[in-house]
Amino acid sequence: QVQLVESGGGLVQAGRSLRLSCAASGRRFSNYALGWFRQAPGKEREFVAAIDTSVGLVNYADSVEGRFTISSDNAKNTVYLEMNSLKPEDTAVYYCAARSGYSPFNYHRAPFYYYWGQGTQVTVSS
């Protein structure tokens, strides 16, 4: 069993930055798919970014490409999401997710992941 705890959310002005962290307990991230998803009020949960911890391969949603960076520290069992040039439309609850093994075909799909954090709120004001 893997427990995930996100932190780092908050209220920021448009154009500013935030870094989210997701700490895991229970397993090592040596061969895991780690993802960040977000859900805005009234909308479905959507993919943001994912990383294959075995080789460092990363993927991003088009809406955040070039602004967000996902990374992992396997020794600390932590995954990060660095968010720059934030926009009001980035406002959402952000969730981290994990599962063993990465799939280049499914990393963007929420049902692919076994474990989820409780979420952290990010609010971007204009």
Secondary structure in CASP SS format (residue, H / E / C, confidence):
PFRMAT SS
TARGET T0000
AUTHOR 0000-0000-0000
METHOD secondary structure of the structure
MODEL  1
Q C 1.00
V C 1.00
Q E 1.00
L E 1.00
V E 1.00
E E 1.00
S E 1.00
G C 1.00
G C 1.00
G E 1.00
L E 1.00
V E 1.00
Q E 1.00
A C 1.00
G C 1.00
R C 1.00
S C 1.00
L E 1.00
R E 1.00
L E 1.00
S E 1.00
C E 1.00
A E 1.00
A E 1.00
S E 1.00
G C 1.00
R C 1.00
R C 1.00
F C 1.00
S C 1.00
N C 1.00
Y E 1.00
A E 1.00
L E 1.00
G E 1.00
W E 1.00
F E 1.00
R E 1.00
Q E 1.00
A C 1.00
P C 1.00
G C 1.00
K C 1.00
E C 1.00
R C 1.00
E E 1.00
F E 1.00
V E 1.00
A E 1.00
A E 1.00
I E 1.00
D E 1.00
T C 1.00
S C 1.00
V C 1.00
G C 1.00
L E 1.00
V E 1.00
N E 1.00
Y E 1.00
A C 1.00
D C 1.00
S C 1.00
V C 1.00
E C 1.00
G C 1.00
R C 1.00
F E 1.00
T E 1.00
I E 1.00
S E 1.00
S E 1.00
D E 1.00
N C 1.00
A C 1.00
K C 1.00
N C 1.00
T E 1.00
V E 1.00
Y E 1.00
L E 1.00
E E 1.00
M E 1.00
N C 1.00
S C 1.00
L C 1.00
K C 1.00
P H 1.00
E H 1.00
D H 1.00
T C 1.00
A E 1.00
V E 1.00
Y E 1.00
Y E 1.00
C E 1.00
A E 1.00
A E 1.00
R E 1.00
S E 1.00
G C 1.00
Y C 1.00
S C 1.00
P C 1.00
F C 1.00
N C 1.00
Y C 1.00
H C 1.00
R C 1.00
A H 1.00
P H 1.00
F H 1.00
Y C 1.00
Y C 1.00
Y E 1.00
W E 1.00
G C 1.00
Q C 1.00
G C 1.00
T E 1.00
Q E 1.00
V E 1.00
T E 1.00
V E 1.00
S E 1.00
S C 1.00
END
